[in-house]
Amino acid sequence: MDGVLLLDKPVAWTSHDLVDAVRLKIGQRAVGHAGTLDPMATGLMILLLGKATKRSAEFMGLDKSYRGSIRLGVKTDTWDLEGRLLEERPVPERVERTLSEHFLEMTGERSLHPPAFSAIKRQGQRAYAAARRGETLEMEPRPMHIHRFVLDAYEAPEVYFTVDCSKGTYVRSLAHELGERLGCGGALSSLVRTRVGEFRLEQAMRLEDL
């Protein structure tokens, strides 16, 4: 079987979990994905079947859209709520008055540090492997283009947002930067991928319906 399969990834599943489940369901080994999602994230996953697996780089290069939330007042080692809590700080009063301004300033061509808990290779190893061992790797800033970063709502301590961005963007990096700008810390608390290129979440099916 050759082609493109759009799936809505469930929460707590890894991207590899989803690939393995599809391999089992359709009875073929040639299944890959075009861009991972963290286990806590849900939403659109593009899976490539058969000969289409050779086009993974083409799909991975597409822009993406997400909606999600950031928990203010906390800092974790993974920059999301799945990680170990490092610090809690009070959220500044009337923070909602400055949020839109920060969102606007964080839009455009950016150079951001990726999280230490990521699949980026540093010194010949995956960064997350070293981070899990308690080692500290210097994560060099990476170019990320934020086409649109919009504040949808603020319900203390949660900041709800929509973002359109380039490939290679770590939304956890945006959550971390917003927390640093506000001086209280911030960690990604939820994330849904809604678009990859022209493919949209509304077109995706659930694994159980495959």
C-alpha positions in Angstrom: 0.0 0.0 0.0 1.4 3.4 -1.1 0.1 6.8 -0.1 -0.4 9.5 2.6 -2.4 8.8 5.7 -3.6 11.6 8.0 -4.2 10.6 11.6 -5.3 12.4 14.8 -2.6 11.4 17.3 -4.0 10.5 20.8 -2.5 12.1 23.9 0.3 10.1 25.6 1.3 8.2 22.5 4.7 8.7 20.9 5.0 9.2 17.2 6.7 5.8 17.0 3.8 4.2 18.9 1.5 5.5 16.1 3.7 4.2 13.3 3.9 0.7 15.0 0.1 0.6 15.4 -0.5 1.4 11.7 2.1 -1.2 10.6 0.1 -3.8 12.6 -3.3 -2.7 11.3 -2.4 -2.6 7.6 0.1 -5.5 7.7 3.1 -3.8 6.2 6.5 -2.6 7.4 6.9 0.3 5.1 5.3 3.0 7.2 7.0 6.3 8.4 6.0 9.7 9.6 6.6 13.2 8.4 7.4 15.0 11.7 7.0 13.9 15.3 4.8 15.2 18.0 5.6 15.0 21.7 3.6 12.4 23.7 1.6 15.1 25.5 0.6 16.7 22.1 -2.3 15.6 20.0 -3.4 16.4 16.5 -2.4 16.0 12.9 0.2 13.4 12.1 1.2 12.7 8.5 2.1 9.0 8.0 3.6 7.8 4.7 3.0 4.4 3.4 5.1 2.3 1.0 6.8 4.3 -1.8 5.6 7.5 -0.2 8.1 7.1 2.6 10.8 8.3 0.2 9.2 11.7 0.2 9.4 12.3 4.0 11.8 15.3 3.6 9.3 17.0 1.3 6.5 16.8 3.9 8.7 17.6 6.9 9.6 20.9 5.2 6.0 22.2 5.3 4.8 25.0 7.6 2.7 24.0 10.6 -0.1 25.4 12.7 -0.9 24.7 16.4 -3.2 25.8 19.1 -2.3 25.3 22.7 -1.8 26.7 26.2 1.1 27.9 28.4 1.0 27.6 32.2 2.6 30.7 33.7 4.4 30.7 37.1 6.3 27.4 36.6 9.6 26.3 35.2 10.3 22.7 34.3 13.4 20.9 32.8 11.5 19.9 29.6 9.7 23.3 29.2 6.3 21.6 29.4 4.2 20.2 32.2 5.5 16.6 31.5 8.9 17.5 33.0 10.3 17.9 36.5 9.3 21.0 38.3 12.3 23.3 38.9 10.7 26.4 40.3 7.4 28.2 41.0 7.0 32.0 40.9 4.1 34.4 41.3 2.6 35.6 38.1 2.8 39.4 37.8 -0.5 41.3 38.4 -2.4 42.5 35.3 -0.1 40.4 33.1 -2.8 40.2 30.5 -2.1 43.9 29.6 1.3 43.0 28.2 0.6 39.6 26.7 -0.5 40.8 23.2 2.6 43.0 23.0 4.9 40.1 23.8 3.2 37.9 21.3 3.7 40.5 18.6 7.4 40.9 19.5 7.9 37.2 19.3 6.6 37.0 15.8 8.9 36.9 12.7 12.4 35.4 12.1 13.7 34.2 15.4 16.8 32.5 16.7 15.6 30.4 19.7 17.2 27.8 21.9 15.6 24.4 21.5 14.7 22.5 24.7 17.4 20.2 26.1 14.8 17.4 26.0 14.7 17.1 22.2 15.8 14.8 19.5 18.5 17.2 18.2 21.9 15.5 18.0 24.7 17.2 20.1 28.2 15.8 20.4 27.1 12.6 18.6 24.1 11.9 20.8 20.4 12.8 21.1 20.0 15.7 23.5 17.2 14.1 25.4 19.4 11.1 26.2 22.0 13.3 27.8 19.3 15.3 29.6 17.8 12.2 31.1 21.2 11.2 32.5 21.4 14.6 34.2 24.1 15.9 31.8 24.1 19.5 30.5 24.5 20.1 26.8 24.8 23.6 25.4 21.9 23.9 23.0 22.8 26.4 20.2 20.0 28.7 19.0 18.2 27.6 15.8 16.4 29.7 13.2 12.6 29.5 13.6 10.2 31.6 11.6 7.0 32.5 13.5 4.5 33.6 10.9 1.7 34.3 13.3 1.5 34.1 17.1 -1.9 35.1 18.4 -3.2 35.4 22.0 -6.6 33.7 22.0 -7.4 34.1 25.8 -5.9 34.4 29.2 -7.5 32.5 32.1 -4.9 32.8 34.9 -2.5 31.1 35.0 -3.2 29.7 31.5 -2.4 31.5 28.3 -4.2 30.2 25.2 -2.7 30.8 21.8 -2.6 29.9 18.1 0.7 29.8 16.2 1.7 29.4 12.5 5.4 28.5 12.1 8.1 27.0 10.0 9.6 23.6 10.2 12.0 23.0 13.1 10.0 25.3 15.4 9.8 24.1 19.0 6.6 25.5 20.5 8.1 24.6 23.9 10.7 27.2 23.2 8.0 29.9 22.7 6.4 28.9 26.0 9.8 29.1 27.7 10.6 32.5 26.2 7.2 34.0 27.1 7.8 32.9 30.7 11.3 34.5 30.7 9.9 37.7 29.3 7.3 37.9 32.0 9.8 37.0 34.7 7.6 34.3 36.2 8.5 31.3 34.0 6.2 29.4 31.7 5.7 25.8 30.5 3.7 24.4 27.7 0.5 22.8 29.1 -1.3 21.6 26.0 -0.7 21.4 22.3 -2.7 20.4 19.2 -1.3 20.4 15.7 -4.0 21.6 13.4 -2.3 22.0 10.1 0.8 20.7 8.1 1.0 22.5 4.7 -2.4 22.2 3.1 -3.3 19.2 5.2 -5.7 19.9 8.1 -6.7 18.2 11.3 -10.3 18.1 10.1 -9.2 15.7 7.3 -7.6 13.2 9.7 -9.1 10.0 11.1 -8.7 8.4 14.5 -6.6 5.2 14.7 -9.5 3.1 15.8 -11.4 4.1 12.6 -8.6 3.0 10.3 
